[in-house]
Amino acid sequence: MYDLTGFQRDLLYAAAGQDEPKGLAIKDELDDYYETEVHHGRLYPNLDTLVEKGLIEKDQIDKRTNSYEVTQRGHREIEARREWEEQYVTVEAEA
């Protein structure tokens, strides 16, 4: 995961939070998170990079629609990242 951009990490997290999301569902999630529109020219090449790295699988639904699913490797990478982050970021429990 160390070789991913922040945007690619966000894509991976957004895909992991949905059940077989389509590209537009991931885009909508990131539009909300970034509070601005994520353009298709940024979204799909970065999703393809995650596919090439084996972190996401892409399945074609029809000629215009693909679904994406985080692979086991992708889930392991997310978990490893979260463990690494916990070394540096501690969330205090609310009283």
Beta strands, then each sheet from edge to edge (+ up, - down):
strand 1: 56-60
strand 2: 66-70
sheet 1: 1+ 2-
end
